[in-house]
Structure formats: structure tokens, C-alpha cells
Amino acid sequence: MVIFEKVEVTVITLLQKNGFILQKPKTIYEQARLTKGGVTLTLYTSGKLLLQGNELEEKKIAAELQKLKIGEMQKEEEFRKEAGWIIGSDECLKGDTFGGLIVAAVKADMELRQRLIELGVRDSKRLSDVEIIPLAEKIRTLAPCAIKSLLPEEYNAKSGTVTFLLNKLHQELGDYLAPGKHIVDKYPGCAVGNLMVEKGESKYVEVAAASILARDAGLKQLQYLSGQAGFALPKGSTHVQLALLELKERGLDFRKFVKVDFGNVVDFLGNQGI
């Protein structure tokens, strides 16, 4: 699989002039599909162009696209080679003011590992939201996996810090998918797993797949909470002041939407006399 980034939709006409055959898109996230020499090219709304087919043919088409100056070819992810069953786990929303906490895990052996790579699994930070959703669905149907999703109200009802809950959830998923070598994407205070690896999602395909499932679940949780709140909730923790004010003005229960033990929430509630 080869990926080109920053590809403009205007290249479709150029590709057709160079022998690429236009096909019908299969999802709402695709701007176009084209084929040539047994290779399928999918242009996503994010501006990424994905090449899938025979490896040798992919390389030929990629070289042709480079000559045509079609975007920028992305460096292929090089995951570490492992033997036997590996369980990779990662989390989402741990640093977000809005939303609760999500941990996901994926298990694979050598055969499944290769199939995950062929699907296009990579570090979720290299993927757009529109690419995450269909890819997560494919991972769920391909490999053994598990997800723990705590809504803010559940998160706020539990005792312990974010780190305590992360350790607990990662351990629960590792135990659920056992046996297998459990590799955890290392976070501050991480104390679980057979191997704790910084930036594990760029080194182990199982962790990368788990990061995709976790982010997909995080997007869906924020979408659900936004529906409950009646307005779009922001990601992260930097630009959330206006959203916190909106919660107050609407008379909504903060425990159902934010992590009330976060410093910025504690300060906001104190300043507002709540």
C-alpha cells in the first residue's frame, strides 16, 4: 500500500488523460476511485490518495504519480516484526476536558498482523477523522479486539486519578484478550503490560490498530455528548472556555459532559461559584 498526501481533486482529469479509469466511489469519504494495471487508487476528501494492489504494480504506479507531481508520497510505516500473539492497547480522551475515557486493544498473530498492515493500519495521528471511521470498522471485523468506554458521568463517579483508571482499563483488556504479549502505548504513570513502549502506535501494528479503535470510539462519544448538550463539544483542553460557559448557561450537569477533576474545570467552577 502506498499513500500520497495533499492531493487536489483536480488531478482526476490528469490521471484520466494518463490512462487511469474512473470508477464509482464506494463511501461518502471518497472523492474518486480510479484503476490502472491492477491497482486501485482511492482519493479521499482529506486529500489523501491510497494505492492498493500488487506490490510491484503499486511501485510502478507510485513512480508514475511522482513524475506527474501528484501530491507528496508518504513514508511507509515500518512496524517491528514479532512472532506469536501480540495484544496492543492504546487510549483516547485522557487529556480532553470533554468526554470520559476510552481504552482499546487489538490482538494479532503473524497472519493477522500482515492483514492489518494491508488494510492501511498506521498511527492514528497520521489519519483524518473521515479515514478513521471506515478503517475502525474493518479492524473490528478482522481481528480480536475489545474496547472500554467510560462516559464522563461514569468517569466522575469512579475514584482515582486518570492514570489509575488507565492502568485498570489497560489491564482489564489485556486480561480479556489473553494469552498474548501485551504491549501498551506508554503514558505517564503506566504500570501495566508486558512491554510499555513510548510512541508504540508507530512501532507495533497492534497498538496502531488499537489507537484507531480508541479514536473512533472517542469521536463517537463526543458526537453523542454533543447531541445531548445541544451544541458541538470541542476536542482537547486548550480552547474549551466558551463551551464550559455554554454548559453553565444551558443549566447542564457538568458531570455528564466533562472531567470535573481537571484543573481547568475546577478553576472554572470555582470562578463561577458553582
Secondary structure, 3 states (H helix, E strand, C coil): CEEEECCCCCHHHHHHHCCCEEECCCCCCEEEEEEECCEEEEEECCCCEEEECCHHHHHHHHHHHHHCCCCEECCCCCCCCCCCCEEEEEEECCCCCECCEEEEEEEECHHHHHHHHHHCCCCHHHCCHHHHHHHHHHHHHHCCEEEEEECHHHHHHCCCCHHHHHHHHHHHHHHHHCCCEEEEECCCCCCCCCEEECCHHHCCHHHHHHHHHHHHHHHHHHHHHHHHHCCCCCCCCCCCHHHHHHHHHCCCCHHHCECCCCHHHHHHHHHCCC
